[in-house]
Amino acid sequence: MPHVRVMLDYFHPWPNAAGLYVSRARTWFDEAGLDVELVVQDPGRGDTLEYLARGEVDFGIFPPNRLLERRARHRQPLIAVAAVNHRGLEAIQTTASTGITRPRDLAGRRIAYNPTPRGRAMVRHLVAADGGDPDAVITVDAGARELTVDDIEAGEADATFGAYWSWDALRGGLPEERRVTWPVDEIGAPRYHSYLLGTSDRLLTEQPSLVRDFLAVTARGYTAAAREPDRTLELLERVIPYFPRPLIARSLALVAPTWTDTDGRWGVIDADRMGPYAHWLAENGALTDDRHWDRSFTNGLLDVAA
């Protein structure tokens, strides 16, 4: 039975990985002849794509912009084989006490986020899309930290960008009625898959049946995770025991609908998202080259695309 290492999308598991945990817990991977290990990244050794490029994991979950840049700049032979999310999960968040009521109000205010080229471009785009002055936004470099509404109330910043509306934005003790959360795809962001599932060209070429079997079982797991939230919650509590049950349950309820497209299919990567998003990234200086974006993914190993 081949040992398959899969790297998740974050520093720790969260409900977006529920389908993988469900498939493993119910022995569906075992039945398919796959010994699956789920791991998280050590930031000191790079992100998920870096692990994939070194051959230290077989599959990984990652944002599409990072895949596109690695293929364009470094010519790394990595490829996406399924979509995990069919929405952007990021949000701008603030609190009622700041007086910020719409994105253009961020002009002249302090917004905390990780100021990567893509992060800066997205903040500028969202402010400008609402008629604000992106040059007037004051950037607070939060690095890898995800500030909560409690941090905003404490005065660390006036708003944040990058927290997921289905996870980070749920944390903190501030009452719901005092939180202001805008999912980016509701305030003018380009459409994109927040996370893709990918592998190396080598594994795809040498063991396509393994890739196909892995994807089929993973799709089954995500379907079950969405349909049986109570059972899934019990499993998630065992792998992320340091977060409160209500937080995990709320996150699962929010993120599960993003796992399928409008036709109810898991995994199908949408070219109408990938292409325009790649062009947007290139136009905004967040991608070196968008000419070969269509070679960065394939739907050919998915049962639904067969």
C-alpha positions in Angstrom: 0.0 0.0 0.0 1.7 3.3 -1.1 2.2 5.9 1.6 0.7 9.2 0.4 1.6 12.5 2.2 -0.8 15.3 1.9 0.0 18.8 3.1 -2.9 21.0 4.3 -3.5 24.7 3.5 -2.7 26.3 6.9 -0.5 26.2 9.9 -3.0 23.9 11.6 -6.0 21.9 10.5 -9.3 23.8 10.2 -12.7 22.7 8.7 -11.6 23.3 5.1 -9.7 20.0 5.3 -12.7 18.1 6.6 -13.2 16.0 3.5 -9.7 14.5 3.8 -10.1 13.7 7.5 -13.5 12.1 6.8 -12.2 9.9 4.1 -9.3 8.7 6.3 -11.4 8.1 9.4 -13.9 6.0 7.5 -11.1 4.0 6.0 -12.1 4.9 2.4 -8.4 5.7 1.6 -7.4 2.3 3.0 -10.1 0.6 0.8 -8.6 2.3 -2.2 -5.1 1.0 -1.3 -3.8 4.3 -0.1 -2.0 4.9 3.2 -2.7 8.7 3.7 -0.8 10.9 6.1 -2.1 14.5 6.6 0.5 17.0 7.6 0.9 20.8 8.0 3.8 23.0 7.0 6.7 24.2 9.0 6.9 27.9 7.8 10.7 27.7 8.3 10.9 25.2 5.5 8.5 27.0 3.1 4.8 26.8 2.1 3.0 23.8 0.7 4.2 24.3 -2.8 7.8 24.4 -1.6 7.3 21.0 0.0 5.7 19.7 -3.3 8.6 21.1 -5.3 11.1 19.2 -3.1 9.2 16.0 -3.4 8.5 15.9 0.4 4.8 15.5 0.0 2.7 13.9 -2.8 -0.3 16.3 -2.7 -0.9 19.7 -1.2 -3.5 22.4 -0.8 -2.5 25.9 -1.9 -3.8 29.3 -3.3 -3.8 29.6 -7.1 -1.7 32.7 -7.2 1.2 31.0 -5.6 1.0 28.1 -8.0 0.8 30.5 -11.0 3.9 32.5 -9.8 6.0 29.4 -9.1 5.3 28.0 -12.5 6.0 31.4 -14.2 9.0 32.5 -12.3 10.7 29.2 -11.2 9.3 26.9 -13.9 8.5 24.4 -11.2 6.6 21.3 -12.5 3.6 21.6 -10.2 0.0 21.3 -11.3 -3.5 21.7 -9.7 -5.8 18.7 -10.1 -8.8 19.8 -8.2 -10.5 22.9 -6.7 -11.2 22.8 -3.0 -13.1 26.2 -2.8 -15.2 27.9 -5.4 -15.2 31.2 -3.6 -12.6 33.6 -2.2 -12.5 33.1 1.5 -10.8 36.3 2.4 -12.6 39.3 4.0 -12.1 42.8 5.1 -13.1 43.1 8.7 -13.6 46.0 11.1 -15.8 46.9 14.0 -18.7 49.3 14.5 -16.7 51.5 16.8 -14.3 52.6 14.0 -17.0 54.3 12.0 -15.9 52.4 8.8 -19.1 51.5 7.0 -17.8 50.7 3.5 -14.5 49.9 1.8 -13.9 53.5 0.6 -13.9 54.6 4.2 -10.5 52.8 4.6 -8.8 55.7 2.9 -6.8 57.4 5.6 -7.2 54.5 8.0 -4.9 51.7 9.2 -5.5 48.3 7.7 -3.5 45.3 8.9 -2.5 42.5 6.5 0.4 40.7 5.1 1.6 43.3 2.4 2.7 40.9 -0.3 2.3 42.2 -3.9 -0.9 40.3 -4.2 -2.2 41.5 -0.8 -1.4 45.2 -1.6 -3.0 44.8 -5.0 -6.2 43.4 -3.5 -6.5 46.1 -0.9 -6.0 48.8 -3.4 -8.5 47.2 -5.8 -11.2 46.8 -3.2 -10.9 50.4 -2.0 -10.8 51.8 -5.5 -13.8 49.6 -6.6 -15.9 51.5 -3.9 -14.7 54.9 -5.1 -12.0 55.4 -2.4 -8.4 56.5 -2.7 -6.1 53.5 -2.4 -3.1 55.7 -2.0 -4.5 57.1 1.2 -4.7 53.6 2.9 -2.2 53.2 5.8 -0.7 49.7 5.7 0.0 47.9 9.0 2.3 45.0 8.4 0.8 42.1 10.3 3.0 39.4 8.7 1.5 36.0 9.2 -0.6 37.2 12.2 -4.4 37.2 11.7 -5.7 40.0 13.9 -9.1 39.5 15.4 -11.9 42.0 16.1 -10.6 42.2 19.6 -7.3 43.4 18.3 -9.1 46.1 16.3 -11.0 47.2 19.4 -7.7 47.3 21.3 -6.4 49.8 18.7 -3.8 47.7 16.8 -5.5 48.7 13.5 -8.8 50.1 12.2 -9.4 47.1 9.9 -7.9 43.9 8.6 -7.7 42.2 5.2 -7.0 38.5 4.7 -8.9 36.9 7.5 -11.3 34.2 6.3 -14.9 35.0 6.8 -15.4 31.2 7.4 -12.6 30.9 10.1 -10.4 33.8 11.4 -13.1 36.4 11.2 -15.2 34.2 13.6 -12.7 34.4 16.4 -12.6 36.9 19.2 -15.0 37.9 22.0 -16.7 40.9 20.4 -20.4 40.5 20.0 -21.6 39.7 16.5 -23.6 42.9 16.2 -20.5 45.0 16.6 -18.5 43.1 13.9 -18.3 44.3 10.3 -17.2 41.6 7.8 -17.1 42.0 4.1 -16.2 38.9 2.0 -14.0 40.2 -0.8 -16.1 38.5 -3.5 -19.0 40.6 -2.4 -17.2 44.0 -2.6 -15.6 43.8 -6.1 -12.8 41.3 -5.9 -12.1 39.2 -9.0 -13.5 35.7 -8.8 -11.0 33.0 -7.8 -10.7 29.6 -6.1 -9.3 30.3 -2.6 -7.6 26.9 -2.6 -6.6 24.3 -5.1 -5.4 20.7 -4.6 -2.3 19.8 -6.5 0.6 17.5 -7.1 3.8 17.3 -9.1 3.9 16.7 -12.9 6.1 13.7 -12.1 3.5 11.9 -9.9 0.8 12.8 -12.5 2.8 11.3 -15.3 4.2 8.2 -13.5 1.1 7.3 -11.4 -2.1 8.7 -12.9 -4.2 5.9 -11.4 -3.0 6.8 -7.9 -3.9 10.5 -8.5 -7.3 9.5 -9.9 -8.0 7.1 -6.9 -6.9 9.8 -4.4 -9.2 12.4 -5.9 -12.2 10.0 -6.1 -11.9 9.2 -2.4 -11.3 12.8 -1.5 -14.4 13.9 -3.3 -16.4 11.3 -1.4 -15.0 12.6 1.8 -16.0 16.2 1.1 -19.5 15.2 0.1 -19.9 13.2 3.3 -18.5 16.1 5.4 -21.0 18.5 4.0 -24.0 16.2 4.3 -23.2 15.0 7.8 -22.0 18.1 9.8 -22.7 16.6 13.2 -20.6 13.6 12.6 -17.9 15.7 10.9 -17.8 18.1 13.9 -17.1 15.2 16.2 -14.1 14.2 14.0 -12.8 17.7 13.7 -12.8 18.2 17.4 -10.3 15.3 17.6 -7.9 16.9 15.2 -8.3 20.5 16.3 -9.1 20.2 20.0 -7.8 23.6 20.9 -10.6 25.5 19.3 -14.2 25.8 20.8 -16.9 23.6 19.4 -19.2 26.5 18.4 -16.3 28.0 16.4 -15.6 24.8 14.5 -19.3 24.2 13.9 -19.9 27.7 12.6 -16.9 27.5 10.4 -17.9 24.1 8.9 -21.4 25.4 8.2 -19.9 28.4 6.3 -17.1 26.8 4.4 -18.9 23.6 3.3 -21.0 25.3 0.6 -17.8 26.5 -1.1 -16.6 23.0 -1.8 -18.9 22.5 -4.8 -19.6 24.5 -7.9 -23.0 25.7 -9.1 -23.7 22.3 -10.6 -22.9 20.6 -7.2 -19.6 19.1 -8.4 -16.6 18.8 -6.1 -13.2 19.5 -7.6 -13.8 21.0 -11.0 -11.4 23.9 -11.6 -13.1 26.7 -13.4 -11.2 28.2 -16.3 -13.4 31.2 -16.2 -12.0 31.9 -12.8 -8.4 30.9 -13.4 -7.9 32.9 -16.6 -9.3 36.3 -15.6 -7.7 36.0 -12.1 -4.3 35.3 -13.7 -4.7 38.3 -15.9 -5.7 40.5 -12.9 -2.6 39.3 -10.9 -0.3 40.1 -13.8 -1.9 43.5 -14.5 -1.5 44.4 -10.8 2.2 43.3 -10.5 1.4 40.2 -8.4 2.3 37.7 -11.2 5.4 37.6 -13.4 3.7 36.1 -16.4 0.1 35.0 -17.1 0.7 33.6 -20.6 0.4 29.9 -19.7 -2.1 30.0 -16.9 -4.2 27.3 -18.7 -1.3 24.8 -18.2 -1.4 25.2 -14.5 -4.3 22.8 -13.9 -6.2 19.8 -15.3 -9.6 18.4 -14.6 -8.8 15.2 -16.4 -8.3 13.1 -13.3 -11.7 13.8 -11.8 -14.5 11.4 -12.2 -17.0 14.2 -12.8 -14.8 15.4 -15.7 -14.3 12.0 -17.3 
